[in-house]
Amino acid sequence: MAAPIPMTTSEKRMKLPVFTVDECLNCHMKNKRAFKMGDYVFAAGNPCQSCKGNTMIIAIFAEQPPRR
Ligand SMILES: [Zn+2]
């Protein structure tokens, strides 16, 4: 029932570092980490760093590097 999320895999635009945010389903701790291929929102994330519980990816975003 969930519509497939359109994946933009144009490598030319992937200049910014991309991050993935996991949220623990048990203790709701959020963990930001580097995006890796295959990550997508609502997929299972890394085990929780706090309670080792299951996590779900809640956000994927690109971050602008600090400019100076
Ligand atoms: Zn947890």
N, CA, C, O and the ligand as a Tripos MOL2 file, in Angstrom:
@<TRIPOS>MOLECULE
protein
  273   271    69     0     0
PROTEIN
NO_CHARGES

@<TRIPOS>ATOM
      1 N           0.8130   -1.2000    0.0000 N.3       1 MET1
      2 CA          0.0000    0.0000    0.0000 C.3       1 MET1
      3 C           0.8550    1.2630    0.0000 C.2       1 MET1
      4 O           0.4420    2.3090   -0.5000 O.2       1 MET1
      5 N           2.0340    1.1490    0.5600 N.am      2 ALA2
      6 CA          2.9220    2.3070    0.5360 C.3       2 ALA2
      7 C           3.4800    2.4900   -0.8640 C.2       2 ALA2
      8 O           3.9810    1.5480   -1.4790 O.2       2 ALA2
      9 N           3.3870    3.6950   -1.3480 N.am      3 ALA3
     10 CA          3.9210    3.9750   -2.6690 C.3       3 ALA3
     11 C           5.4430    3.8960   -2.6310 C.2       3 ALA3
     12 O           6.0670    4.3430   -1.6690 O.2       3 ALA3
     13 N           6.0290    3.3370   -3.6620 N.am      4 PRO4
     14 CA          7.4920    3.2790   -3.6890 C.3       4 PRO4
     15 C           8.0960    4.6690   -3.6820 C.2       4 PRO4
     16 O           7.6310    5.5780   -4.3700 O.2       4 PRO4
     17 N           9.1430    4.8090   -2.8850 N.am      5 ILE5
     18 CA          9.7970    6.1170   -2.7820 C.3       5 ILE5
     19 C          10.7320    6.2960   -3.9720 C.2       5 ILE5
     20 O          11.6400    5.4890   -4.1700 O.2       5 ILE5
     21 N          10.5240    7.3370   -4.7630 N.am      6 PRO6
     22 CA         11.4170    7.5420   -5.9090 C.3       6 PRO6
     23 C          12.8450    7.7920   -5.4540 C.2       6 PRO6
     24 O          13.1140    8.6900   -4.6560 O.2       6 PRO6
     25 N          13.7340    6.9990   -5.9660 N.am      7 MET7
     26 CA         15.1340    7.1300   -5.5700 C.3       7 MET7
     27 C          15.8790    7.9430   -6.6220 C.2       7 MET7
     28 O          15.8660    7.6110   -7.8070 O.2       7 MET7
     29 N          16.5170    8.9950   -6.1780 N.am      8 THR8
     30 CA         17.3420    9.7700   -7.0870 C.3       8 THR8
     31 C          18.7730    9.2890   -6.9470 C.2       8 THR8
     32 O          19.4480    9.5870   -5.9610 O.2       8 THR8
     33 N          19.2140    8.5650   -7.9120 N.am      9 THR9
     34 CA         20.5470    7.9740   -7.8200 C.3       9 THR9
     35 C          21.5240    8.6700   -8.7530 C.2       9 THR9
     36 O          22.4780    8.0620   -9.2390 O.2       9 THR9
     37 N          21.2770    9.9480   -8.9960 N.am     10 SER10
     38 CA         22.2060   10.6810   -9.8530 C.3      10 SER10
     39 C          23.4470   11.0580   -9.0440 C.2      10 SER10
     40 O          23.4100   11.9740   -8.2230 O.2      10 SER10
     41 N          24.5210   10.3540   -9.2800 N.am     11 GLU11
     42 CA         25.7530   10.5390   -8.5130 C.3      11 GLU11
     43 C          26.3390   11.9370   -8.6990 C.2      11 GLU11
     44 O          27.0930   12.4220   -7.8550 O.2      11 GLU11
     45 N          25.9880   12.5730   -9.8010 N.am     12 LYS12
     46 CA         26.5480   13.8900  -10.0670 C.3      12 LYS12
     47 C          26.1590   14.8980   -8.9920 C.2      12 LYS12
     48 O          26.9080   15.8310   -8.7010 O.2      12 LYS12
     49 N          24.9780   14.7000   -8.4060 N.am     13 ARG13
     50 CA         24.4950   15.6630   -7.4320 C.3      13 ARG13
     51 C          24.8980   15.3010   -6.0080 C.2      13 ARG13
     52 O          24.6320   16.0580   -5.0750 O.2      13 ARG13
     53 N          25.5360   14.1520   -5.8390 N.am     14 MET14
     54 CA         25.8560   13.6980   -4.4900 C.3      14 MET14
     55 C          27.1740   14.2910   -4.0090 C.2      14 MET14
     56 O          28.1080   13.5640   -3.6710 O.2      14 MET14
     57 N          27.2380   15.6030   -3.9820 N.am     15 LYS15
     58 CA         28.4660   16.2280   -3.5170 C.3      15 LYS15
     59 C          28.4520   16.4330   -2.0080 C.2      15 LYS15
     60 O          29.5000   16.4400   -1.3620 O.2      15 LYS15
     61 N          27.2710   16.5980   -1.4610 N.am     16 LEU16
     62 CA         27.1710   16.8550   -0.0260 C.3      16 LEU16
     63 C          27.2180   15.5410    0.7530 C.2      16 LEU16
     64 O          26.7650   14.5060    0.2650 O.2      16 LEU16
     65 N          27.7670   15.5910    1.9630 N.am     17 PRO17
     66 CA         27.7130   14.4020    2.7950 C.3      17 PRO17
     67 C          26.2660   14.1040    3.1680 C.2      17 PRO17
     68 O          25.5060   15.0070    3.5160 O.2      17 PRO17
     69 N          25.8980   12.8440    3.0920 N.am     18 VAL18
     70 CA         24.5170   12.4500    3.3750 C.3      18 VAL18
     71 C          24.4850   11.6850    4.6820 C.2      18 VAL18
     72 O          25.3440   10.8450    4.9500 O.2      18 VAL18
     73 N          23.4910   11.9840    5.4840 N.am     19 PHE19
     74 CA         23.3570   11.3390    6.7820 C.3      19 PHE19
     75 C          22.0430   10.5870    6.8790 C.2      19 PHE19
     76 O          21.0490   10.9200    6.2330 O.2      19 PHE19
     77 N          22.0810    9.5750    7.7020 N.am     20 THR20
     78 CA         20.8920    8.7880    8.0030 C.3      20 THR20
     79 C          20.6190    8.9100    9.4920 C.2      20 THR20
     80 O          21.5480    8.8720   10.2990 O.2      20 THR20
     81 N          19.3640    9.0550    9.8600 N.am     21 VAL21
     82 CA         19.0050    9.0980   11.2780 C.3      21 VAL21
     83 C          18.1820    7.8600   11.6190 C.2      21 VAL21
     84 O          17.1130    7.6280   11.0530 O.2      21 VAL21
     85 N          18.7030    7.0730   12.5560 N.am     22 ASP22
     86 CA         17.9780    5.9150   13.0700 C.3      22 ASP22
     87 C          17.2630    6.3210   14.3510 C.2      22 ASP22
     88 O          17.8060    7.0760   15.1570 O.2      22 ASP22
     89 N          16.0600    5.8260   14.5370 N.am     23 GLU23
     90 CA         15.4080    6.0090   15.8340 C.3      23 GLU23
     91 C          15.0930    4.6540   16.4110 C.2      23 GLU23
     92 O          14.5390    3.7840   15.7400 O.2      23 GLU23
     93 N          15.4600    4.4850   17.6850 N.am     24 CYS24
     94 CA         15.2210    3.2110   18.3580 C.3      24 CYS24
     95 C          13.7230    3.0160   18.5790 C.2      24 CYS24
     96 O          13.0190    3.9280   19.0120 O.2      24 CYS24
     97 N          13.2550    1.8210   18.2750 N.am     25 LEU25
     98 CA         11.8350    1.5340   18.4630 C.3      25 LEU25
     99 C          11.5370    1.2640   19.9220 C.2      25 LEU25
    100 O          10.3760    1.2530   20.3320 O.2      25 LEU25
    101 N          12.5710    1.0460   20.7030 N.am     26 ASN26
    102 CA         12.4010    0.6840   22.1060 C.3      26 ASN26
    103 C          12.5130    1.9050   23.0150 C.2      26 ASN26
    104 O          11.6030    2.2020   23.7880 O.2      26 ASN26
    105 N          13.6470    2.6120   22.9120 N.am     27 CYS27
    106 CA         13.8700    3.7460   23.8210 C.3      27 CYS27
    107 C          13.7910    5.0900   23.1010 C.2      27 CYS27
    108 O          13.9270    6.1410   23.7270 O.2      27 CYS27
    109 N          13.5710    5.0550   21.7930 N.am     28 HIS28
    110 CA         13.3770    6.2740   20.9860 C.3      28 HIS28
    111 C          14.6090    7.1710   20.9340 C.2      28 HIS28
    112 O          14.5050    8.3650   20.6510 O.2      28 HIS28
    113 N          15.7570    6.6000   21.2030 N.am     29 MET29
    114 CA         16.9730    7.3830   21.0370 C.3      29 MET29
    115 C          17.2720    7.5230   19.5480 C.2      29 MET29
    116 O          17.1450    6.5650   18.7850 O.2      29 MET29
    117 N          17.6680    8.7200   19.1490 N.am     30 LYS30
    118 CA         18.0150    8.9480   17.7500 C.3      30 LYS30
    119 C          19.5200    8.8890   17.5810 C.2      30 LYS30
    120 O          20.2750    9.3340   18.4450 O.2      30 LYS30
    121 N          19.9370    8.3450   16.4770 N.am     31 ASN31
    122 CA         21.3610    8.2360   16.1850 C.3      31 ASN31
    123 C          21.6160    8.6780   14.7570 C.2      31 ASN31
    124 O          21.0860    8.0950   13.8110 O.2      31 ASN31
    125 N          22.4240    9.7020   14.6080 N.am     32 LYS32
    126 CA         22.7770   10.1780   13.2720 C.3      32 LYS32
    127 C          24.0640    9.5060   12.8420 C.2      32 LYS32
    128 O          25.0170    9.4210   13.6180 O.2      32 LYS32
    129 N          24.0950    9.0340   11.6250 N.am     33 ARG33
    130 CA         25.2880    8.3440   11.1200 C.3      33 ARG33
    131 C          25.4070    8.6270    9.6310 C.2      33 ARG33
    132 O          24.5080    9.1920    9.0090 O.2      33 ARG33
    133 N          26.5360    8.2200    9.0820 N.am     34 ALA34
    134 CA         26.7430    8.4180    7.6510 C.3      34 ALA34
    135 C          25.7900    7.5220    6.8670 C.2      34 ALA34
    136 O          25.5700    6.3630    7.2180 O.2      34 ALA34
    137 N          25.2410    8.0740    5.8150 N.am     35 PHE35
    138 CA         24.3770    7.3030    4.9290 C.3      35 PHE35
    139 C          25.1760    6.2170    4.2470 C.2      35 PHE35
    140 O          26.3280    6.4270    3.8690 O.2      35 PHE35
    141 N          24.5720    5.0710    4.0900 N.am     36 LYS36
    142 CA         25.2060    4.0550    3.2640 C.3      36 LYS36
    143 C          24.2020    3.5480    2.2410 C.2      36 LYS36
    144 O          22.9900    3.5970    2.4530 O.2      36 LYS36
    145 N          24.7300    3.0650    1.1390 N.am     37 MET37
    146 CA         23.8780    2.5940    0.0590 C.3      37 MET37
    147 C          22.9020    1.5540    0.5810 C.2      37 MET37
    148 O          23.2760    0.6610    1.3420 O.2      37 MET37
    149 N          21.6670    1.6740    0.1740 N.am     38 GLY38
    150 CA         20.6510    0.7300    0.6110 C.3      38 GLY38
    151 C          19.7940    1.2720    1.7430 C.2      38 GLY38
    152 O          18.7360    0.7220    2.0460 O.2      38 GLY38
    153 N          20.2540    2.3600    2.3730 N.am     39 ASP39
    154 CA         19.4380    2.9760    3.4160 C.3      39 ASP39
    155 C          18.2170    3.6370    2.7950 C.2      39 ASP39
    156 O          18.3060    4.2960    1.7590 O.2      39 ASP39
    157 N          17.1000    3.4520    3.4330 N.am     40 TYR40
    158 CA         15.9100    4.2120    3.0260 C.3      40 TYR40
    159 C          14.9910    4.3620    4.2280 C.2      40 TYR40
    160 O          15.0250    3.5650    5.1650 O.2      40 TYR40
    161 N          14.1690    5.4050    4.1770 N.am     41 VAL41
    162 CA         13.2960    5.7140    5.3010 C.3      41 VAL41
    163 C          12.3420    4.5510    5.5590 C.2      41 VAL41
    164 O          11.7420    4.0010    4.6350 O.2      41 VAL41
    165 N          12.2160    4.1910    6.8280 N.am     42 PHE42
    166 CA         11.3820    3.0930    7.3360 C.3      42 PHE42
    167 C          12.0590    1.7350    7.2130 C.2      42 PHE42
    168 O          11.4640    0.7150    7.5630 O.2      42 PHE42
    169 N          13.2980    1.7080    6.7180 N.am     43 ALA43
    170 CA         14.0510    0.4580    6.7390 C.3      43 ALA43
    171 C          14.6170    0.2590    8.1400 C.2      43 ALA43
    172 O          14.6490    1.1960    8.9390 O.2      43 ALA43
    173 N          15.0580   -0.9470    8.4350 N.am     44 ALA44
    174 CA         15.6900   -1.2020    9.7210 C.3      44 ALA44
    175 C          17.0660   -0.5520    9.7410 C.2      44 ALA44
    176 O          17.8180   -0.6480    8.7710 O.2      44 ALA44
    177 N          17.3920    0.1050   10.8390 N.am     45 GLY45
    178 CA         18.6890    0.7550   10.9620 C.3      45 GLY45
    179 C          19.6390   -0.0790   11.7890 C.2      45 GLY45
    180 O          19.4010   -1.2620   12.0300 O.2      45 GLY45
    181 N          20.7200    0.5480   12.2220 N.am     46 ASN46
    182 CA         21.6900   -0.1250   13.0750 C.3      46 ASN46
    183 C          21.0770   -0.3810   14.4520 C.2      46 ASN46
    184 O          20.1680    0.3320   14.8750 O.2      46 ASN46
    185 N          21.5840   -1.4100   15.1510 N.am     47 PRO47
    186 CA         21.1030   -1.6440   16.5160 C.3      47 PRO47
    187 C          21.3120   -0.4010   17.3860 C.2      47 PRO47
    188 O          22.2980    0.3160   17.2180 O.2      47 PRO47
    189 N          20.3900   -0.1480   18.3100 N.am     48 CYS48
    190 CA         20.4550    1.0230   19.1730 C.3      48 CYS48
    191 C          21.7420    1.0100   19.9890 C.2      48 CYS48
    192 O          22.1420   -0.0150   20.5400 O.2      48 CYS48
    193 N          22.3840    2.1860   20.0500 N.am     49 GLN49
    194 CA         23.6240    2.2800   20.8190 C.3      49 GLN49
    195 C          23.3580    2.2680   22.3140 C.2      49 GLN49
    196 O          24.2540    1.9820   23.1090 O.2      49 GLN49
    197 N          22.1540    2.5710   22.6870 N.am     50 SER50
    198 CA         21.8260    2.6630   24.1030 C.3      50 SER50
    199 C          21.3320    1.3250   24.6560 C.2      50 SER50
    200 O          21.8280    0.8410   25.6730 O.2      50 SER50
    201 N          20.3440    0.7350   23.9710 N.am     51 CYS51
    202 CA         19.7210   -0.4710   24.5250 C.3      51 CYS51
    203 C          19.8580   -1.6770   23.6010 C.2      51 CYS51
    204 O          19.3340   -2.7490   23.9040 O.2      51 CYS51
    205 N          20.5550   -1.5120   22.4770 N.am     52 LYS52
    206 CA         20.7450   -2.5910   21.4950 C.3      52 LYS52
    207 C          19.4350   -3.0340   20.8430 C.2      52 LYS52
    208 O          19.3630   -4.0980   20.2290 O.2      52 LYS52
    209 N          18.4110   -2.2100   20.9840 N.am     53 GLY53
    210 CA         17.1250   -2.5420   20.3880 C.3      53 GLY53
    211 C          17.1180   -2.2960   18.8890 C.2      53 GLY53
    212 O          18.0730   -1.7650   18.3230 O.2      53 GLY53
    213 N          16.0290   -2.6900   18.2660 N.am     54 ASN54
    214 CA         15.8840   -2.4620   16.8320 C.3      54 ASN54
    215 C          15.6140   -0.9870   16.5680 C.2      54 ASN54
    216 O          14.9220   -0.3180   17.3350 O.2      54 ASN54
    217 N          16.1690   -0.5020   15.4770 N.am     55 THR55
    218 CA         15.9210    0.8910   15.0970 C.3      55 THR55
    219 C          15.3020    0.9390   13.7210 C.2      55 THR55
    220 O          15.3680   -0.0210   12.9540 O.2      55 THR55
    221 N          14.7050    2.0670   13.4260 N.am     56 MET56
    222 CA         14.1280    2.3100   12.1190 C.3      56 MET56
    223 C          14.6980    3.6130   11.5970 C.2      56 MET56
    224 O          14.8710    4.5720   12.3500 O.2      56 MET56
    225 N          14.9860    3.6460   10.3180 N.am     57 ILE57
    226 CA         15.4770    4.8790    9.7150 C.3      57 ILE57
    227 C          14.3170    5.8500    9.5920 C.2      57 ILE57
    228 O          13.3100    5.5530    8.9490 O.2      57 ILE57
    229 N          14.4670    7.0090   10.2110 N.am     58 ILE58
    230 CA         13.3770    7.9930   10.1870 C.3      58 ILE58
    231 C          13.6860    9.1600    9.2760 C.2      58 ILE58
    232 O          12.7750    9.8890    8.8840 O.2      58 ILE58
    233 N          14.9350    9.3530    8.9310 N.am     59 ALA59
    234 CA         15.2700   10.4960    8.0900 C.3      59 ALA59
    235 C          16.5820   10.2490    7.3680 C.2      59 ALA59
    236 O          17.4950    9.6160    7.8970 O.2      59 ALA59
    237 N          16.6530   10.7580    6.1600 N.am     60 ILE60
    238 CA         17.9040   10.7660    5.3940 C.3      60 ILE60
    239 C          18.0380   12.1760    4.8350 C.2      60 ILE60
    240 O          17.1170   12.6920    4.2020 O.2      60 ILE60
    241 N          19.1800   12.7900    5.0710 N.am     61 PHE61
    242 CA         19.3190   14.1640    4.5990 C.3      61 PHE61
    243 C          20.7640   14.4690    4.2510 C.2      61 PHE61
    244 O          21.6860   13.8070    4.7270 O.2      61 PHE61
    245 N          20.9460   15.4650    3.4290 N.am     62 ALA62
    246 CA         22.2830   15.9390    3.0810 C.3      62 ALA62
    247 C          22.5760   17.1870    3.8940 C.2      62 ALA62
    248 O          21.6980   18.0180    4.1250 O.2      62 ALA62
    249 N          23.7990   17.3020    4.3150 N.am     63 GLU63
    250 CA         24.1780   18.4320    5.1490 C.3      63 GLU63
    251 C          25.2030   19.2950    4.4170 C.2      63 GLU63
    252 O          26.1730   18.8020    3.8420 O.2      63 GLU63
    253 N          24.9520   20.5790    4.4630 N.am     64 GLN64
    254 CA         25.8790   21.5120    3.8300 C.3      64 GLN64
    255 C          27.1440   21.5900    4.6730 C.2      64 GLN64
    256 O          27.0610   21.8270    5.8780 O.2      64 GLN64
    257 N          28.3080   21.3960    4.0700 N.am     65 PRO65
    258 CA         29.5260   21.5440    4.8470 C.3      65 PRO65
    259 C          29.7110   23.0010    5.2620 C.2      65 PRO65
    260 O          29.3760   23.9080    4.4990 O.2      65 PRO65
    261 N          30.2340   23.2310    6.4470 N.am     66 PRO66
    262 CA         30.4330   24.6150    6.8850 C.3      66 PRO66
    263 C          31.3450   25.3630    5.9280 C.2      66 PRO66
    264 O          32.4020   24.8670    5.5390 O.2      66 PRO66
    265 N          30.9350   26.5280    5.5660 N.am     67 ARG67
    266 CA         31.6330   27.3000    4.5560 C.3      67 ARG67
    267 C          32.4210   28.4100    5.2300 C.2      67 ARG67
    268 O          31.9180   29.0540    6.1510 O.2      67 ARG67
    269 N          33.6250   28.6380    4.7940 N.am     68 ARG68
    270 CA         34.3910   29.7380    5.3890 C.3      68 ARG68
    271 C          35.3400   30.3340    4.3830 C.2      68 ARG68
    272 O          36.0700   31.2720    4.7030 O.2      68 ARG68
    273 ZN         17.2290    1.9660   22.3240 Zn       69 ZN69
@<TRIPOS>BOND
     1     1     2 1
     2     2     3 1
     3     3     4 2
     4     3     5 am
     5     5     6 1
     6     6     7 1
     7     7     8 2
     8     7     9 am
     9     9    10 1
    10    10    11 1
    11    11    12 2
    12    11    13 am
    13    13    14 1
    14    14    15 1
    15    15    16 2
    16    15    17 am
    17    17    18 1
    18    18    19 1
    19    19    20 2
    20    19    21 am
    21    21    22 1
    22    22    23 1
    23    23    24 2
    24    23    25 am
    25    25    26 1
    26    26    27 1
    27    27    28 2
    28    27    29 am
    29    29    30 1
    30    30    31 1
    31    31    32 2
    32    31    33 am
    33    33    34 1
    34    34    35 1
    35    35    36 2
    36    35    37 am
    37    37    38 1
    38    38    39 1
    39    39    40 2
    40    39    41 am
    41    41    42 1
    42    42    43 1
    43    43    44 2
    44    43    45 am
    45    45    46 1
    46    46    47 1
    47    47    48 2
    48    47    49 am
    49    49    50 1
    50    50    51 1
    51    51    52 2
    52    51    53 am
    53    53    54 1
    54    54    55 1
    55    55    56 2
    56    55    57 am
    57    57    58 1
    58    58    59 1
    59    59    60 2
    60    59    61 am
    61    61    62 1
    62    62    63 1
    63    63    64 2
    64    63    65 am
    65    65    66 1
    66    66    67 1
    67    67    68 2
    68    67    69 am
    69    69    70 1
    70    70    71 1
    71    71    72 2
    72    71    73 am
    73    73    74 1
    74    74    75 1
    75    75    76 2
    76    75    77 am
    77    77    78 1
    78    78    79 1
    79    79    80 2
    80    79    81 am
    81    81    82 1
    82    82    83 1
    83    83    84 2
    84    83    85 am
    85    85    86 1
    86    86    87 1
    87    87    88 2
    88    87    89 am
    89    89    90 1
    90    90    91 1
    91    91    92 2
    92    91    93 am
    93    93    94 1
    94    94    95 1
    95    95    96 2
    96    95    97 am
    97    97    98 1
    98    98    99 1
    99    99   100 2
   100    99   101 am
   101   101   102 1
   102   102   103 1
   103   103   104 2
   104   103   105 am
   105   105   106 1
   106   106   107 1
   107   107   108 2
   108   107   109 am
   109   109   110 1
   110   110   111 1
   111   111   112 2
   112   111   113 am
   113   113   114 1
   114   114   115 1
   115   115   116 2
   116   115   117 am
   117   117   118 1
   118   118   119 1
   119   119   120 2
   120   119   121 am
   121   121   122 1
   122   122   123 1
   123   123   124 2
   124   123   125 am
   125   125   126 1
   126   126   127 1
   127   127   128 2
   128   127   129 am
   129   129   130 1
   130   130   131 1
   131   131   132 2
   132   131   133 am
   133   133   134 1
   134   134   135 1
   135   135   136 2
   136   135   137 am
   137   137   138 1
   138   138   139 1
   139   139   140 2
   140   139   141 am
   141   141   142 1
   142   142   143 1
   143   143   144 2
   144   143   145 am
   145   145   146 1
   146   146   147 1
   147   147   148 2
   148   147   149 am
   149   149   150 1
   150   150   151 1
   151   151   152 2
   152   151   153 am
   153   153   154 1
   154   154   155 1
   155   155   156 2
   156   155   157 am
   157   157   158 1
   158   158   159 1
   159   159   160 2
   160   159   161 am
   161   161   162 1
   162   162   163 1
   163   163   164 2
   164   163   165 am
   165   165   166 1
   166   166   167 1
   167   167   168 2
   168   167   169 am
   169   169   170 1
   170   170   171 1
   171   171   172 2
   172   171   173 am
   173   173   174 1
   174   174   175 1
   175   175   176 2
   176   175   177 am
   177   177   178 1
   178   178   179 1
   179   179   180 2
   180   179   181 am
   181   181   182 1
   182   182   183 1
   183   183   184 2
   184   183   185 am
   185   185   186 1
   186   186   187 1
   187   187   188 2
   188   187   189 am
   189   189   190 1
   190   190   191 1
   191   191   192 2
   192   191   193 am
   193   193   194 1
   194   194   195 1
   195   195   196 2
   196   195   197 am
   197   197   198 1
   198   198   199 1
   199   199   200 2
   200   199   201 am
   201   201   202 1
   202   202   203 1
   203   203   204 2
   204   203   205 am
   205   205   206 1
   206   206   207 1
   207   207   208 2
   208   207   209 am
   209   209   210 1
   210   210   211 1
   211   211   212 2
   212   211   213 am
   213   213   214 1
   214   214   215 1
   215   215   216 2
   216   215   217 am
   217   217   218 1
   218   218   219 1
   219   219   220 2
   220   219   221 am
   221   221   222 1
   222   222   223 1
   223   223   224 2
   224   223   225 am
   225   225   226 1
   226   226   227 1
   227   227   228 2
   228   227   229 am
   229   229   230 1
   230   230   231 1
   231   231   232 2
   232   231   233 am
   233   233   234 1
   234   234   235 1
   235   235   236 2
   236   235   237 am
   237   237   238 1
   238   238   239 1
   239   239   240 2
   240   239   241 am
   241   241   242 1
   242   242   243 1
   243   243   244 2
   244   243   245 am
   245   245   246 1
   246   246   247 1
   247   247   248 2
   248   247   249 am
   249   249   250 1
   250   250   251 1
   251   251   252 2
   252   251   253 am
   253   253   254 1
   254   254   255 1
   255   255   256 2
   256   255   257 am
   257   257   258 1
   258   258   259 1
   259   259   260 2
   260   259   261 am
   261   261   262 1
   262   262   263 1
   263   263   264 2
   264   263   265 am
   265   265   266 1
   266   266   267 1
   267   267   268 2
   268   267   269 am
   269   269   270 1
   270   270   271 1
   271   271   272 2
@<TRIPOS>SUBSTRUCTURE
     1 MET1         2 RESIDUE 1 A MET
     2 ALA2         6 RESIDUE 1 A ALA
     3 ALA3        10 RESIDUE 1 A ALA
     4 PRO4        14 RESIDUE 1 A PRO
     5 ILE5        18 RESIDUE 1 A ILE
     6 PRO6        22 RESIDUE 1 A PRO
     7 MET7        26 RESIDUE 1 A MET
     8 THR8        30 RESIDUE 1 A THR
     9 THR9        34 RESIDUE 1 A THR
    10 SER10       38 RESIDUE 1 A SER
    11 GLU11       42 RESIDUE 1 A GLU
    12 LYS12       46 RESIDUE 1 A LYS
    13 ARG13       50 RESIDUE 1 A ARG
    14 MET14       54 RESIDUE 1 A MET
    15 LYS15       58 RESIDUE 1 A LYS
    16 LEU16       62 RESIDUE 1 A LEU
    17 PRO17       66 RESIDUE 1 A PRO
    18 VAL18       70 RESIDUE 1 A VAL
    19 PHE19       74 RESIDUE 1 A PHE
    20 THR20       78 RESIDUE 1 A THR
    21 VAL21       82 RESIDUE 1 A VAL
    22 ASP22       86 RESIDUE 1 A ASP
    23 GLU23       90 RESIDUE 1 A GLU
    24 CYS24       94 RESIDUE 1 A CYS
    25 LEU25       98 RESIDUE 1 A LEU
    26 ASN26      102 RESIDUE 1 A ASN
    27 CYS27      106 RESIDUE 1 A CYS
    28 HIS28      110 RESIDUE 1 A HIS
    29 MET29      114 RESIDUE 1 A MET
    30 LYS30      118 RESIDUE 1 A LYS
    31 ASN31      122 RESIDUE 1 A ASN
    32 LYS32      126 RESIDUE 1 A LYS
    33 ARG33      130 RESIDUE 1 A ARG
    34 ALA34      134 RESIDUE 1 A ALA
    35 PHE35      138 RESIDUE 1 A PHE
    36 LYS36      142 RESIDUE 1 A LYS
    37 MET37      146 RESIDUE 1 A MET
    38 GLY38      150 RESIDUE 1 A GLY
    39 ASP39      154 RESIDUE 1 A ASP
    40 TYR40      158 RESIDUE 1 A TYR
    41 VAL41      162 RESIDUE 1 A VAL
    42 PHE42      166 RESIDUE 1 A PHE
    43 ALA43      170 RESIDUE 1 A ALA
    44 ALA44      174 RESIDUE 1 A ALA
    45 GLY45      178 RESIDUE 1 A GLY
    46 ASN46      182 RESIDUE 1 A ASN
    47 PRO47      186 RESIDUE 1 A PRO
    48 CYS48      190 RESIDUE 1 A CYS
    49 GLN49      194 RESIDUE 1 A GLN
    50 SER50      198 RESIDUE 1 A SER
    51 CYS51      202 RESIDUE 1 A CYS
    52 LYS52      206 RESIDUE 1 A LYS
    53 GLY53      210 RESIDUE 1 A GLY
    54 ASN54      214 RESIDUE 1 A ASN
    55 THR55      218 RESIDUE 1 A THR
    56 MET56      222 RESIDUE 1 A MET
    57 ILE57      226 RESIDUE 1 A ILE
    58 ILE58      230 RESIDUE 1 A ILE
    59 ALA59      234 RESIDUE 1 A ALA
    60 ILE60      238 RESIDUE 1 A ILE
    61 PHE61      242 RESIDUE 1 A PHE
    62 ALA62      246 RESIDUE 1 A ALA
    63 GLU63      250 RESIDUE 1 A GLU
    64 GLN64      254 RESIDUE 1 A GLN
    65 PRO65      258 RESIDUE 1 A PRO
    66 PRO66      262 RESIDUE 1 A PRO
    67 ARG67      266 RESIDUE 1 A ARG
    68 ARG68      270 RESIDUE 1 A ARG
    69 ZN69       273 GROUP 0 **** ****
